[in-house]
Amino acid sequence: MMRTHTCGELTKKDAGKAVELSGWVYRRRDHGGVIFIDLRDRYGLTQIKFNPEIEKHVWAEADKLRDEWVVNIKGEVVARPEDMINTKLATGEIEVAVGDLKILSESKTPPFELDEEKMNEANEALRLKYRFVDLRRPKLQAMLAAKDKMFQICRKYFHERDFIEVQTPVLANSSPEGARDFLIPSRVHPGKFYALPQAPQQFKQLLMVGGLDKYFQIAPCFRDEDPRNDRHYGEFYQLDMEMSFVTQEDIFDIMEPLMLNLTKEISNKEVVGLENGRFKRIPWRESMNKYGVDKPDLRFDFEIKKITDMVCGCGFSVFANAVTDNCVVHALKIDGGAKFTRKEIDEMTEIAKAKGAKGLAYIVVREDQLQSPIVKFLGDELAAKIVKEVDAKVGDIIFFGADEWRIVCAALGAVRNECGAQLGLKDNTKAAWCWIVDFPMYEYSEIEDGRIDFGHNPFSMPQGGLKGLDNKNPLEILAYQYDMVINGYEASSGAIRNHEPEIMYKAFGLAGYTKDEVDKKFGAMIRAFEYGAPPHGGNAPGVDRILMVFNDWDSIRYIYAFPKDGRGKDLMTDSPAEIDEKQLRELHIKVKKD
């Protein structure tokens, strides 16, 4: 070993000890000929000292040292005088008087400062290009350590409950998981392709058929989706789990204690909003009506209310026409929102428009009047009734949406979220967990007008089983699907699975798939279910997204050791990259250039 101690552990108790340390030069200071170096490794900093009057040749070698050079030193631990103690450092009571120095590696001048206080001075692209340097920052090393701790807790938790960790294939087949696949051309099967798994969905269900009644895996998943702040491009990890002979309640019983423990062990947040010690459960439609989204931030209370019936036939044409066209009118009261300036209200309007709304009406409740361009059209009496209906008080503002139901939900949900941020109600000391349940099995396709498509997970069991599929309007069928939500982010998606071939054929048939198409895409599952499949279900929390929320980071990219940028590029390795003609020929592929 090239060290007896790390750079974060020496204290006053070690004074007089001979030690050997290795690390990077973090800072250098010269005082009256004496050279002081802050030596850094992932455990912390230790001040080391080179005195020319004691070891002249060692001091001469130390005089060459520059930032980020890698060195090994031997010396004696010395207690610092009381007036020289650095209380900000764990090792601040001591320094090491160096008697021997080895320069292990020199460094070019780093492309940016590694000091946390100066981290914003370098743009993200530069940091990603030199990620191997950026990773030396304590914040990023703490993040990686937190991720490791999270994985350890999860593995221990599931192993203690008789789950078996199984690695499922990475080369798989394409499946309709809701995102684009990453396709891998086959060299030995010309014209055919593997797909990187969007999730281990089919494989974990096959494990249940195979008799492994409790499975988990920290699984890599791959989706060719555009990145956003809570979605890393290309790849992410989820805590995938599945159980046999269970109901939805059993999944909740397993997952909630783990999430509560992770919140306690990994974050500094206090869990709020529990009901009798359990996560609150909100049906999907109720969540959409109350909060405008299916992943509500429950750290604050603003709720949307339906006022469609109240404004039927009113003098305000925007509301009246919406009712006539079988649309809806909803109201969102924001406590204390009267303080919003006209500019801020205009910004809220643009947020609503980005979700498809034509505009955003409002009423400000003042001490002596209702301030709004729409009151004169509504009339004082109806306006007062609306204020009473939404329980608005002096100092509040009421926003309105009038359009198709989904547009109104999306618009007011986005406005609610922004108001919570503007009013400082997104308290980062709190963690508000909940379940969203009873998702619709089907919805209208976003691609083909009039076509019915799966609304969520196509492998979910419809509520009511085959009878429900036969007798209900597909858009009214609910599924045993559930999402776990924390602070406005979807943390997990799961379901009780459809394990009966007859029900699966029928479910896919309603979404426009023929029996032959189902057999072609999911033949392995269909065959497996014909040989005795247990009822089963599970879910898959996104560990990267949960860590992002725990750490209050603006982007999920910070969670990865080597992330892609906002356009899906790895600036460090310069990928994706072109490949040579020989490789293309081996794969039977010809690139068509614009």
N, C-alpha and C positions, 0 to 999 in steps of 0.2 A: 504493500500500500504506500502511496505517495503522500499520505497525510495521517496524522494521529487524531486530528480533530477537524470538525467543519468550521466554517467562518461564522457560525451563528451560536456557538455553544459555550465559549470560554467566559468565565466570570472571575470575580475577585478571589473565589476559592481556589482557582487554578494558579494564583500568583506563585512564581518560583519554578513552575513546571517547564521542562524542555518540551517543545511541541513542534510539529511539522504540519504546515498548511499548504493547500494548493487552491488556486482560483484565478480570477480575472482582476486586472487593475481597474478599479472603478473611479477613484479620484486620486489626484496627487497634489500634495502641498509641500512647499519648501519653506522652512523657518530657520533662519540663521545657519544655513548649511545642513541642517537635519532634514531628511526627506521623510515625509509621512505619506503612506499609501493606505487607502481603504481597499482591502482585499475582499472580493465578493465571490460567493458561490450561491447555490440555490437556497442555502440555509440562512444566509444573512451576510453581515459585514464585520470584519475585524480590522482595526487600525494596526498597521505594522510600521516600525520605525527603523530607519537606517542612519546611524550616527558615524560621521567620517572620523571622529576621534577614537572610535572603538574598533571598527572594522573598515579600514580605508579602502581595501580592494572590493569589498562587498558594496560599500557606498558608491564606488565608481561604477560598478555594474548596474546598481539601482538607478543611477542618474540617467541611464538610457531608457528607462521604462516610460511607456506611454499608455493611454487609455486602451483597455481591452487586450493588452498583452497577457499571456497566460504564464503564471510563474509558480514555482515551488519554493517555499522558504522554511528554514529551521531557525528557531530562536527561543527566547525565554519570555514567559508571560510576566508582565510587570503591571502592578496596580497603578492606576493613574492618580495623581494628586486630586484632592477633593474638588478643587476649583477647575479641574480639567475633565471631570466626568461628563459624559454625554448621555443624558437620561433618555434620549430618543432611541438609543441603540441597546439591544439586549446585551451586547458585549461592551457597552460604554464605560464600564468600570476599569477596563484593562486595555493594554496594548501589548504588542509582541516586539521585543527588541531583537532584530534579525541578526543572526550570525553567519547564515549561509543562504545564498540565493542561486536558483537555477531558472533561467529563462527557457520555458518549454515551448513557447510559440509567440511570434510577433503578430501584430495586427495592423492592417491599414487603418487610417483614420475612419472611425465609424461614420456611416452616412447620416446619422441623426443622434441626438442626445438620448441616453437611456434613462436620464433622470425623469421620474414620473411627473414632476412639475412642468417639464418641458416637452412632454410627449405629444402635445397638440401642435407643436411647431413643425413637425414633419407630416406631410400628407399621407393618407392611407396607402396609396399606391406604392410610395417609397418604402413604407414599413412592410408591406406584403412582399415586395421584391426582395427585401433583406430580412425576411421573417426569421431566419436563423439567428440574426442579431437581436431582433425585437423580442424574441422568446426569452432573452436574458433578463427582461424586466420582471421584478418581483410580482407585479400584478398578474402577468400572464402565467408565471410559474405557479402562483397560488390558485389560478383558475384550473390549471391542469391537475393540481393536487386535489382540488375540490371534486373534479370529475372522477378522479381515481377513487376518492373516498365514497362518492355516490355509488359507483359500481360495486365497491366492496360491500356496502350496506345492502344493496339490492341482492347481490349474490348470497350473502349470509341469510337474509330474510327468506328468500325462496328455498334455499337448501334446508333451512330449519323446518320448512313446511313440506318436505318430501318432493319438491319439484326437481326435475332433471334438466340440466342445461344441455341443449342440443344445437349443433351448428347446421343450419339448413343450407342448401346450395346457393351459390352466388350466380352461377350460370343457370338460368331458368328459362321459362317460356313467357311470352307476352300475355298480359292479362288486363282486363278493364278495371283498373284501380282508380281511374279518374285523372291520371296524368300521363304524359308521354313517357314511353319506355326509352331506356338506353339500349340500343340494339348492337349485338356483337356478331359480325359475320363469321360463318363457319368455314374453315379452310378445307375440312374433309367432307363437308356436305355442301357443295356449291349451290348458291342461291338460297340457302337456309340461314336462319339467324337465331341466336340465343337472345335473351333479354336479361339485363340485370334486374333483380327483383325490386319492385316498388315496395314490397313488404313480404315477409315469409308466409303470407296468408294461407295459400294452398298447402304448403308443406306442413305447417303446424296443425292444420286440420287432419292431414293424413297421419300425423303422429298420433292424434287422438284415436283414429281408426286402428292404428297399430298397437293400441293398448297402453301408450305412455300417457296416463291420465293427468299428469301435471308437468307441463313443459314451460321453460322460459329460456330466453336468449337475449343478450345485448346485441341486437341485430343491425348490421349495416343495410340501409335501404337506398335506392337510387331512383330519382325522378327527374325527368328533363323539364323542369318547371322554371319559370322566371324567378330569380331571387327577390326577396323582400327582407325587411328588417328581422322578421321571425322565421324566415325560411332560407336555409343555405342552399346554394346552387348544387345540384347534382347528387350529393350524398348527405345522409344524416343517420343518426343512430336512434333506435327505439328499444325500450325495455319490453320485449315481446313476451306475452304469456298466454297460455291456453289451459283450460281445465275441462275434464269430462264429468258428466253426470251433475251438471250445475244449472242453476237458474241465474238470472241477472243479479239477484240479491247476493248470491255467493261470490260473484266477481267483486261487487262493492265491498263485501266483508273482507276480502283479501287485500284489495288495493288501498282502501282508506287508511288503515294503520301505517302502511308503508309510506304513503305520501305525507302523512302527519309527522312521521319520524324523520323523513328527509328534510322537511321544512325546519324542524328543530335542529338537526345536525348540520345541515349544509348552509342554511340561510340565517339571517338575523331578524326574521319576520315573526310576528305574532299571528296565529291563525284566528280569523274572525268569521262570524256568520254561521257557525255550526248549529245544527238543530239536534238537541239531545246527544251531543258529541259526535254526530254524523254529518256528512256533507249534505247540504241542501239539495233537493231534487226538483228540477223545474222541467215540465213538459216543453218540448220544442216550440209548439205554437204559443204557449204562454210566454216563453222567453222572447220570441219575436214580437209579440204584442206589447210586452212590458218594457223591453230594453232595446228592441229593434235589431238584435243580433242573437245568434245561437251560441255566443261565447261572451256573456255579459261580465262586465267588471262590477262586482258587488261590493267594492270598497266604499261606494257611495250609493244613495238611495233613489236618485231620480227615476221615476217611472212614467212611461207613456200611457195615456188613457184614450180609449175610443170615445169619440163624440159625434160619430156619424149620424146617429138618430137625432141628436140635438139640433143639427144644422140643416136638416132636410127642409128644403123649401125656403131657406133664409135669403136675405137680400144680398148676400155676398156671393156673386156668381161662381167664383173659384170653388167654394165649398158646395154650393147647390148643384153645380154641374157635375162635380165628382160623385155626389150621391146618385144623381140621375144616370150616370154612366156605370153604375154598380161598382164604383171605387169606394175608398174609405177616407175619413177625415180623423186624424189622431192629433192629440195635444200633448206637449211635453212641458211640464212646469219645472223651471230651474230656480231653486231657492237662492236668493241673493243675486240673481242674474240681472236685476235692473241696473247694476253698475256697469254692464257692458256698454261700450261706446258705440256710436253708429258704425265706425270702422270695423269694430269687432263683430257686430251683428252682420255686416256685409260679408265678413270672412266666414261666418257660420253659414250664410246663404250659399256661398261658393262651395262649401263642404257638402251641403245638401244637394246642390246641382250636380256635383261629381258623382253622386249616387243615383242620378236620374231624375231628381225632382225638378220641377219647372221654376220653383222659387221657395221662399220660406217666409210665411206670414208670422207675425208676432204681436203680442200685447204686453206692454210694460205696466206693471201695477205700481202707480205712484200714490202718494199720500192723499192727493186731492182729485185724482183722475186716472182713467185708463188711457195710456198713451199708445196710440197705434193708428196707422192709416186705415185699418179695416173696421174699426169700431163704428164709424159712421154708416158702413154698409150692413153690419150685423145688427145695429141698434143697441142702445144702452142696456135694454132689458136682457137680450140674449147674451150680450157680452158679459154682463154681471153673472148670469147663470153659468156660463162657461168657467168664469173665474172661481165661482163657488164649487163647481163640479170637480175641478182639478185641485181645489184647496189651496189656491194661491193667496199669498199675503202681500202686504206692502213691501216693496223691495225685490219682488220676484219678477221673472219674465216667463211668458208662455210662448212656445214655438208651435207652429202648426204644419202638418203635412196633409195634402189632399191629392191622392192619385191612386194608382193600383196598389194593392196591399203590400206587395214586396218592396215597391219603390218607397212607400211611406215608411215602412219599417227600417229599410236601409238608410234613408235620409235622416230620420230622427235618431236612429241608433248612432250614426256618425256624429250628429250634433251633440247628443248626450255625452258621448265619449270626449269630445273636444271641450265641452263645458266643464266636465269633471277635471280635465287637465288645467284649464284656464283658472278655475277656482281653487286649485291646489288640493283637490280631494283624492287624488291618486296617491294615497299614503304609502310610501315605500317601506314602512315598518309593519305593514299588514299583508297577510296572505288570505285571500277569500277564495276558497275552493267550492265547487259545486258540480253536480251532475246535470247534464241536459239529457232528457230521456224522451222516448216516444217520437222518434224522428219519422217523417213520412217515408214510406218505402219507395214511392215513385214521385216524379215531378215531370213537368214538360221539359223536353230536350232544349238545350240552349243552341243546338246546331240545326235541328230539323223542326220546323214549325209543325205543331200538332202531334209530334211523336212523344210517347211516354218513355222516360228513361229512369234508371235507378237514381234515387235522390242521395244515396249515401253508399253503404257497402253492399254490393250485389249478393254477397254470400250470407246475408242476415236472414233470420227466420221471421217471416211476416206474422204479426199478431193475428191469431185466428187460424193460422195454418192454411191448409188447402181450402177449407170452407170459406175463409176470408177472401182468398184470391178469387174464388168462383163467384162470390155473391156481392162483393163491394165494388164501387167505383175505384179504380186503381189509385186515384189521387187521394182517396180517403183511407187507404190502408196504412196502418202504422207498422213499424218494425221494432223488434227487440234490439234497438241500437241505442248507444249512449256515448256521450262525450264527457270527458273530465275537463273542467275549466278552472284556470287560476288567473285572477286579476286581468280578465279580459282576453286571455290567450287560451286557445285549445291546447290542452296538455296531452290529451289522449283520445283515441277513438276506439270503440269496441262494439261487440254485439254477441248475442246468442246466435249460433250459426244454423243455417239451413242444412240439415244432415239427411234429408229424405229426397231421393231422386225425383219422385213424382212432384213434390212441391218445388224442387229446383227447376225442373223443366217448365212448370207452369209460371214460376216467378220470372224466369228469363223470357218466356214466351210473351208475357205482357209487355216486356221491354223491347220486343221486336226480334228476339233471337229464335231461330229455328232449332229443332231438336238436333239436327246435324251440326249446326254451329256450336251448340253447347257441348256436344260430344267431342268436337274437334278442339275446342279451347280448354275444356275442363274434363277431358276423358278420364284422366287419372282419378279425379275426385268422384266422378259418377261411378266408375267401376268400384272404387273403394267403398262407397256408400252402399253398394249392392251386397257387400260382404259383412254386414253388421256394424253399423256406425253408432256410437253412443251420442246422446245429446251433449253438446259441448259449446263453450263460448270463451271469450277472453277479451283482451285489449292490449294496447301497445303505447304506453306513455313515451313521448318524445323527450329523451333525456337532455338533449342539447337545448331545446326550448325552455324546459323547466329550469335548467341552470341559468339561462339568460334572464328569466324572471327573478329567480332567487338573487342574482347579482345586480339587478336593475341596470343591465347593459342595454344600449340602444340598438345593438345589432347582434344577431346570432353568430356572425362571423368571428366574434371574439372568443367563442367557445371552442374553436378548433385550433389544433396545433398548426396546421397548414391550410388555411382557408382559401377559397376562391374569392375573387373580387365581385363587384356588383354586376359584372357582365359574364360571370362564370369562368373567368380566366385565372389560371395559376400563374401569377407574375413571377414567382420565384423560379419555376421550372419551365416557364414559357409554354404551357399547355392550355388548350389543345394545340397540336402542331401537325404540320403536314408529314406524311410518311412517303417513303420512296416508291418508285414504280414497281420494283420487285415485290415489295410487301403487298401492294395492291393486286398484282397478278396472282399471288398465292391465295388471296382471298376472293379472287374472281370478281373484283370490283373495278369499275372505271369511274373516275371522278369527272363530272361534267362541270366545267368552269364557265362562269358568266362571261 
